[in-house]
Amino acid sequence: MARSQETFSKKEAEKKKLQKRKEKEQRKEDRKANAKDGNNLDEMLAYVDENGNITSTPPDPTKKKTIIREEDIVLGARNNVELDPADAIRKGKVTFFNDSKGYGFIKDLQSQESIFVHINALTGPIKENDKVTFEVERGLKGLNAVRVKVTP
């Protein structure tokens, strides 16, 4: 007498498959029953108030802020550091310098910002934790230290 080809695990897998299919159909029916199709446009609109928060009520035109001028809009990254000729020579500490790659970073002691330095901008050799004096120039990607000298 031949044995059935269906084993217990195959039957269980088939039951699970059918159960998942029924649950999926049930969720589909629930979504159809609770659908919010046909909402009017006013319920779907969102507004931004004078503080930049999203609300469901239109903003009050009396609280409208000043006019924005086209010249005030800045696209891209903004560097808040303005180069002042009076602060031409700065003091700092070398936080990182890679001799093999020829670049590093100096931490400005006054503003505590990290400034890029390239080996071509050095007047003498430097290493990490050296105290240095330097000048700053604006480069393509930010501020660069130039004319870097080790201070004793």
C-alpha positions in Angstrom: 0.0 0.0 0.0 1.4 3.4 -1.0 2.0 6.1 1.5 0.5 9.6 1.2 3.0 12.2 -0.2 1.7 14.8 2.2 3.6 15.0 5.5 2.5 16.7 8.6 4.9 19.7 8.0 3.6 20.1 4.5 0.0 20.2 5.8 0.9 22.7 8.5 2.7 24.9 6.0 -0.3 24.9 3.8 -2.6 25.8 6.7 -0.4 28.7 7.6 -0.4 29.9 4.0 -4.2 29.8 3.9 -4.4 31.6 7.2 -2.1 34.4 6.0 -4.2 34.7 2.8 -7.4 35.1 4.9 -5.8 37.6 7.2 -4.6 39.7 4.2 -8.1 39.6 2.6 -9.6 40.7 6.0 -7.1 43.6 6.2 -8.0 44.6 2.6 -11.7 44.6 3.5 -11.1 46.7 6.6 -9.2 49.3 4.6 -12.0 49.5 2.0 -14.6 49.9 4.7 -12.6 52.6 6.6 -11.3 54.4 3.5 -11.6 58.2 3.5 -12.1 58.6 -0.2 -13.9 61.7 -1.3 -12.7 64.0 1.4 -13.2 67.6 0.5 -10.2 69.8 -0.2 -10.4 71.8 3.0 -9.8 68.7 5.1 -6.7 67.8 3.2 -5.0 71.2 3.2 -2.3 72.1 5.7 -1.0 75.6 6.4 2.2 77.0 7.8 1.8 79.6 10.6 4.0 82.7 11.2 6.3 80.5 13.4 6.8 77.9 10.7 4.6 75.2 12.3 2.1 73.2 10.3 -1.6 73.9 11.3 -5.0 73.1 9.9 -6.2 76.7 10.1 -5.1 79.4 7.6 -2.5 82.0 8.9 -3.7 85.3 10.2 -2.7 88.0 7.6 -2.2 90.6 10.3 0.7 88.6 11.8 2.5 88.4 8.5 6.3 89.1 8.9 8.3 91.6 7.0 9.1 91.3 3.3 12.0 89.1 2.4 14.4 90.7 -0.1 15.9 88.6 -2.8 19.5 89.7 -1.8 19.0 88.3 1.7 18.6 84.7 0.5 21.8 82.7 0.6 22.0 79.4 -1.2 24.5 76.8 0.0 26.5 76.7 3.2 27.0 79.9 5.1 30.2 80.7 6.9 29.5 82.9 9.8 33.2 83.9 10.2 34.0 87.2 8.6 37.6 87.8 7.9 38.8 90.9 9.8 42.1 92.4 8.8 42.7 93.4 12.4 42.8 89.8 13.5 45.2 88.9 10.7 47.6 86.8 12.9 46.0 84.2 15.0 47.3 81.7 17.6 46.3 78.1 17.8 47.2 74.5 18.5 47.8 71.7 16.0 45.2 69.1 16.8 46.0 66.7 13.9 48.7 66.6 11.3 49.5 63.8 8.9 53.1 64.1 7.5 52.6 61.5 4.8 49.5 63.1 3.4 50.6 66.6 4.0 47.6 68.1 5.8 46.1 68.7 9.2 44.0 70.9 11.4 44.7 73.7 13.8 42.3 74.7 16.6 42.1 78.5 16.9 42.5 79.4 20.5 40.3 82.5 20.3 37.3 81.1 18.3 37.8 77.4 19.1 37.1 76.5 15.5 39.1 73.9 13.5 41.0 75.3 10.5 42.5 73.3 7.7 46.2 73.5 7.0 48.2 72.1 4.1 51.9 71.4 4.1 52.5 74.0 1.3 51.3 76.7 3.8 53.9 75.9 6.4 57.1 77.9 7.0 58.7 75.1 9.0 57.9 71.6 10.1 55.0 71.1 12.6 53.6 68.2 14.6 50.6 67.5 16.8 50.1 69.6 19.9 52.5 72.4 18.7 51.5 75.9 19.4 51.5 78.0 16.2 50.7 81.4 14.8 49.0 81.6 11.5 46.9 83.7 9.1 43.6 82.8 7.6 42.5 82.8 4.0 39.1 81.8 2.6 39.5 78.7 0.4 36.9 76.8 -1.8 35.7 74.7 1.1 36.2 77.0 4.1 39.0 78.7 6.0 42.6 77.7 5.4 45.6 78.5 7.6 48.5 80.0 5.8 52.0 81.2 6.8 52.0 78.8 9.8 54.9 79.2 12.2 55.7 77.2 15.4 55.9 79.5 18.4 58.3 78.7 21.2 
